[in-house]
Amino acid sequence: MIFKKLISKISQFTQENPIDTFFILFFALLVVILSSLYLRVDFDDEHWEEFKAEHHCQLRTTKTGTQRASWVCDNGKTYFRWRQQR
């Protein structure tokens, strides 16, 4: 009974406010996408030390000798510590 009332109210709101409904759904989808990206980065961070050792990654330095936040690995790719882009 309560479920039917809720569905009826949602349907009525959707029909009366299609633009508002679009923006609500858009932002909900955006939150889901950003959350999944954030969780994926955390997952990658957990395995970075192991990956770095397996692929003999070396920290890149500039000509002046200052360290940068990127790594060159034996697979020919450059990875960035803030987000290991594999």
N, CA, C and O atoms as a DFTB+ gen file, in Angstrom:
344 C
 N C O
     1  1       0.823      -1.187       0.000
     2  2       0.000       0.000       0.000
     3  2       0.877       1.265       0.000
     4  3       0.684       2.164      -0.819
     5  1       1.821       1.316       0.911
     6  2       2.722       2.470       0.984
     7  2       3.594       2.519      -0.261
     8  3       3.891       3.593      -0.784
     9  1       4.003       1.340      -0.731
    10  2       4.851       1.256      -1.924
    11  2       4.123       1.822      -3.137
    12  3       4.722       2.528      -3.948
    13  1       2.828       1.513      -3.265
    14  2       2.049       2.026      -4.394
    15  2       1.912       3.549      -4.333
    16  3       1.965       4.223      -5.361
    17  1       1.737       4.086      -3.124
    18  2       1.647       5.542      -2.974
    19  2       2.960       6.205      -3.365
    20  3       2.973       7.235      -4.038
    21  1       4.054       5.608      -2.941
    22  2       5.367       6.155      -3.258
    23  2       5.610       6.156      -4.763
    24  3       6.086       7.146      -5.320
    25  1       5.285       5.057      -5.413
    26  2       5.442       4.970      -6.875
    27  2       4.550       5.999      -7.560
    28  3       4.962       6.626      -8.536
    29  1       3.361       6.171      -7.067
    30  2       2.439       7.153      -7.650
    31  2       2.996       8.563      -7.517
    32  3       2.922       9.347      -8.463
    33  1       3.556       8.897      -6.352
    34  2       4.115      10.234      -6.145
    35  2       5.341      10.456      -7.030
    36  3       5.513      11.535      -7.597
    37  1       6.193       9.433      -7.147
    38  2       7.369       9.550      -8.003
    39  2       6.956       9.734      -9.457
    40  3       7.531      10.556     -10.171
    41  1       5.969       8.978      -9.891
    42  2       5.472       9.088     -11.266
    43  2       4.891      10.478     -11.521
    44  3       5.122      11.071     -12.574
    45  1       4.149      10.984     -10.567
    46  2       3.553      12.313     -10.710
    47  2       4.642      13.384     -10.766
    48  3       4.572      14.293     -11.592
    49  1       5.644      13.283      -9.894
    50  2       6.746      14.250      -9.904
    51  2       7.482      14.217     -11.232
    52  3       7.827      15.259     -11.789
    53  1       7.722      13.005     -11.737
    54  2       8.434      12.843     -13.008
    55  2       7.671      13.494     -14.158
    56  3       8.262      14.150     -15.016
    57  1       6.379      13.311     -14.166
    58  2       5.574      13.885     -15.239
    59  2       5.469      15.408     -15.136
    60  3       5.432      16.101     -16.153
    61  1       5.422      15.920     -13.918
    62  2       5.276      17.368     -13.731
    63  2       6.610      18.109     -13.851
    64  3       6.637      19.288     -14.204
    65  1       7.711      17.421     -13.557
    66  2       9.028      18.069     -13.540
    67  2      10.054      17.237     -14.312
    68  3      10.961      16.672     -13.701
    69  1       9.934      17.150     -15.615
    70  2      10.876      16.302     -16.361
    71  2      12.316      16.806     -16.313
    72  3      13.246      16.000     -16.295
    73  1      12.514      18.123     -16.292
    74  2      13.879      18.656     -16.256
    75  2      14.522      18.371     -14.902
    76  3      15.684      17.970     -14.836
    77  1      13.774      18.576     -13.830
    78  2      14.290      18.268     -12.494
    79  2      14.630      16.787     -12.376
    80  3      15.657      16.424     -11.802
    81  1      13.777      15.943     -12.916
    82  2      14.017      14.498     -12.886
    83  2      15.296      14.146     -13.638
    84  3      16.086      13.319     -13.184
    85  1      15.491      14.780     -14.791
    86  2      16.707      14.545     -15.568
    87  2      17.948      14.900     -14.757
    88  3      18.903      14.124     -14.711
    89  1      17.939      16.079     -14.114
    90  2      19.107      16.503     -13.342
    91  2      19.346      15.605     -12.128
    92  3      20.496      15.322     -11.793
    93  1      18.299      15.162     -11.477
    94  2      18.445      14.250     -10.339
    95  2      19.094      12.950     -10.794
    96  3      20.025      12.463     -10.153
    97  1      18.608      12.386     -11.894
    98  2      19.178      11.139     -12.414
    99  2      20.611      11.343     -12.897
   100  3      21.461      10.474     -12.702
   101  1      20.879      12.473     -13.519
   102  2      22.229      12.782     -13.998
   103  2      23.223      12.843     -12.836
   104  3      24.297      12.246     -12.903
   105  1      22.865      13.561     -11.777
   106  2      23.773      13.679     -10.635
   107  2      23.914      12.359      -9.880
   108  3      24.982      12.063      -9.344
   109  1      22.848      11.570      -9.834
   110  2      22.951      10.246      -9.199
   111  2      23.923       9.367      -9.989
   112  3      24.751       8.671      -9.400
   113  1      23.823       9.396     -11.309
   114  2      24.740       8.625     -12.152
   115  2      26.170       9.126     -11.993
   116  3      27.105       8.326     -11.944
   117  1      26.346      10.432     -11.912
   118  2      27.670      11.016     -11.722
   119  2      28.293      10.562     -10.396
   120  3      29.485      10.260     -10.340
   121  1      27.499      10.514      -9.349
   122  2      27.992      10.058      -8.047
   123  2      28.429       8.597      -8.124
   124  3      29.465       8.229      -7.571
   125  1      27.654       7.773      -8.798
   126  2      28.000       6.353      -8.937
   127  2      29.303       6.194      -9.720
   128  3      30.165       5.409      -9.325
   129  1      29.457       6.919     -10.811
   130  2      30.664       6.819     -11.634
   131  2      31.891       7.297     -10.863
   132  3      32.920       6.622     -10.871
   133  1      31.800       8.437     -10.205
   134  2      32.942       8.953      -9.449
   135  2      33.295       8.043      -8.274
   136  3      34.472       7.871      -7.955
   137  1      32.297       7.470      -7.638
   138  2      32.566       6.537      -6.537
   139  2      33.308       5.309      -7.035
   140  3      34.246       4.842      -6.390
   141  1      32.893       4.788      -8.175
   142  2      33.564       3.595      -8.700
   143  2      35.007       3.916      -9.098
   144  3      35.894       3.086      -8.900
   145  1      35.255       5.099      -9.653
   146  2      36.620       5.490      -9.989
   147  2      37.475       5.626      -8.733
   148  3      38.632       5.205      -8.715
   149  1      36.907       6.210      -7.694
   150  2      37.646       6.380      -6.437
   151  2      37.996       5.024      -5.824
   152  3      39.119       4.815      -5.366
   153  1      37.043       4.119      -5.820
   154  2      37.303       2.795      -5.250
   155  2      38.319       2.025      -6.077
   156  3      39.099       1.252      -5.521
   157  1      38.330       2.212      -7.369
   158  2      39.298       1.535      -8.231
   159  2      40.715       2.027      -7.963
   160  3      41.661       1.240      -7.979
   161  1      40.863       3.324      -7.717
   162  2      42.177       3.884      -7.410
   163  2      42.697       3.279      -6.118
   164  3      43.872       2.922      -6.036
   165  1      41.849       3.156      -5.111
   166  2      42.271       2.541      -3.852
   167  2      42.706       1.101      -4.069
   168  3      43.679       0.647      -3.467
   169  1      41.994       0.383      -4.921
   170  2      42.368      -1.005      -5.213
   171  2      43.739      -1.057      -5.873
   172  3      44.565      -1.896      -5.513
   173  1      43.992      -0.178      -6.831
   174  2      45.291      -0.143      -7.506
   175  2      46.406       0.220      -6.538
   176  3      47.500      -0.338      -6.620
   177  1      46.146       1.142      -5.627
   178  2      47.164       1.560      -4.663
   179  2      47.620       0.411      -3.777
   180  3      48.783       0.364      -3.376
   181  1      46.723      -0.513      -3.468
   182  2      47.074      -1.638      -2.607
   183  2      48.144      -2.523      -3.244
   184  3      48.950      -3.124      -2.532
   185  1      48.162      -2.609      -4.563
   186  2      49.057      -3.519      -5.264
   187  2      50.259      -2.816      -5.895
   188  3      51.033      -3.455      -6.608
   189  1      50.430      -1.529      -5.650
   190  2      51.480      -0.786      -6.313
   191  2      52.872      -1.282      -5.948
   192  3      53.708      -1.467      -6.832
   193  1      53.134      -1.499      -4.678
   194  2      54.468      -1.933      -4.249
   195  2      54.847      -3.256      -4.914
   196  3      55.981      -3.425      -5.362
   197  1      53.911      -4.180      -4.979
   198  2      54.163      -5.476      -5.629
   199  2      54.399      -5.293      -7.130
   200  3      55.321      -5.882      -7.693
   201  1      53.568      -4.482      -7.770
   202  2      53.698      -4.224      -9.204
   203  2      55.041      -3.562      -9.506
   204  3      55.717      -3.926     -10.469
   205  1      55.423      -2.590      -8.678
   206  2      56.669      -1.846      -8.868
   207  2      57.875      -2.780      -8.800
   208  3      58.814      -2.635      -9.583
   209  1      57.859      -3.726      -7.883
   210  2      58.970      -4.671      -7.742
   211  2      59.012      -5.652      -8.912
   212  3      60.089      -5.964      -9.419
   213  1      57.850      -6.138      -9.341
   214  2      57.794      -7.109     -10.441
   215  2      58.270      -6.516     -11.763
   216  3      58.886      -7.211     -12.570
   217  1      57.989      -5.250     -11.985
   218  2      58.291      -4.617     -13.273
   219  2      59.509      -3.698     -13.222
   220  3      59.740      -2.926     -14.153
   221  1      60.283      -3.773     -12.151
   222  2      61.520      -3.007     -12.015
   223  2      61.317      -1.523     -12.330
   224  3      62.037      -0.951     -13.148
   225  1      60.350      -0.921     -11.685
   226  2      60.037       0.490     -11.928
   227  2      61.070       1.386     -11.262
   228  3      61.479       1.158     -10.124
   229  1      61.484       2.419     -12.007
   230  2      62.459       3.386     -11.512
   231  2      61.815       4.764     -11.475
   232  3      61.102       5.147     -12.403
   233  1      62.064       5.503     -10.410
   234  2      61.526       6.843     -10.279
   235  2      62.201       7.769     -11.280
   236  3      63.429       7.808     -11.361
   237  1      61.411       8.511     -12.039
   238  2      61.963       9.454     -13.015
   239  2      62.416      10.706     -12.293
   240  3      61.767      11.162     -11.351
   241  1      63.527      11.257     -12.735
   242  2      64.037      12.506     -12.172
   243  2      64.246      13.512     -13.290
   244  3      64.402      13.145     -14.455
   245  1      64.245      14.768     -12.924
   246  2      64.485      15.827     -13.906
   247  2      65.984      16.031     -14.077
   248  3      66.783      15.392     -13.391
   249  1      66.361      16.902     -14.972
   250  2      67.779      17.183     -15.213
   251  2      68.462      17.766     -13.981
   252  3      69.665      17.592     -13.788
   253  1      67.688      18.458     -13.152
   254  2      68.264      19.050     -11.946
   255  2      68.344      18.042     -10.804
   256  3      68.895      18.348      -9.747
   257  1      67.805      16.856     -11.007
   258  2      67.881      15.817      -9.992
   259  2      66.721      15.779      -9.028
   260  3      66.707      14.966      -8.103
   261  1      65.751      16.644      -9.228
   262  2      64.587      16.610      -8.341
   263  2      63.666      15.478      -8.762
   264  3      63.528      15.181      -9.949
   265  1      63.053      14.865      -7.800
   266  2      62.194      13.723      -8.104
   267  2      60.828      14.179      -8.585
   268  3      60.316      15.224      -8.183
   269  1      60.266      13.376      -9.443
   270  2      58.916      13.617      -9.944
   271  2      58.031      12.474      -9.492
   272  3      58.522      11.466      -8.985
   273  1      56.763      12.622      -9.670
   274  2      55.820      11.612      -9.220
   275  2      55.480      10.626     -10.335
   276  3      54.328      10.208     -10.450
   277  1      56.451      10.250     -11.150
   278  2      56.190       9.269     -12.204
   279  2      57.259       8.187     -12.176
   280  3      58.380       8.407     -11.717
   281  1      56.892       7.033     -12.670
   282  2      57.767       5.864     -12.662
   283  2      57.858       5.293     -14.069
   284  3      56.857       5.256     -14.784
   285  1      59.044       4.847     -14.478
   286  2      59.239       4.168     -15.756
   287  2      59.497       2.706     -15.428
   288  3      60.356       2.381     -14.607
   289  1      58.740       1.828     -16.081
   290  2      58.849       0.398     -15.785
   291  2      59.372      -0.348     -17.007
   292  3      59.399       0.183     -18.117
   293  1      59.787      -1.593     -16.775
   294  2      60.386      -2.376     -17.859
   295  2      59.391      -2.798     -18.940
   296  3      59.791      -3.375     -19.951
   297  1      58.111      -2.519     -18.742
   298  2      57.136      -2.819     -19.791
   299  2      56.981      -1.648     -20.760
   300  3      56.128      -1.677     -21.647
   301  1      57.820      -0.604     -20.583
   302  2      57.821       0.527     -21.500
   303  2      56.780       1.588     -21.203
   304  3      56.646       2.541     -21.971
   305  1      56.041       1.454     -20.117
   306  2      55.000       2.422     -19.786
   307  2      55.451       3.316     -18.643
   308  3      56.300       2.938     -17.836
   309  1      54.869       4.506     -18.589
   310  2      55.104       5.431     -17.492
   311  2      53.874       5.429     -16.604
   312  3      52.747       5.531     -17.090
   313  1      54.092       5.314     -15.308
   314  2      53.005       5.276     -14.337
   315  2      53.142       6.453     -13.389
   316  3      54.250       6.877     -13.061
   317  1      52.023       6.967     -12.960
   318  2      52.009       8.100     -12.050
   319  2      51.557       7.617     -10.682
   320  3      50.536       6.940     -10.565
   321  1      52.303       7.957      -9.665
   322  2      52.059       7.424      -8.328
   323  2      50.683       7.800      -7.813
   324  3      50.071       7.008      -7.097
   325  1      50.172       8.973      -8.147
   326  2      48.866       9.380      -7.651
   327  2      47.754       8.541      -8.240
   328  3      46.663       8.462      -7.675
   329  1      48.027       7.909      -9.385
   330  2      47.019       7.055     -10.032
   331  2      47.786       6.178     -11.000
   332  3      48.094       6.603     -12.113
   333  1      48.098       4.957     -10.587
   334  2      48.883       4.089     -11.445
   335  2      48.081       3.792     -12.706
   336  3      47.195       2.938     -12.702
   337  1      48.396       4.498     -13.777
   338  2      47.632       4.388     -15.010
   339  2      48.171       3.222     -15.825
   340  3      49.138       3.367     -16.574
   341  1      47.551       2.096     -15.675
   342  2      47.979       0.892     -16.388
   343  2      47.095       0.627     -17.555
   344  3      47.301      -0.348     -18.277
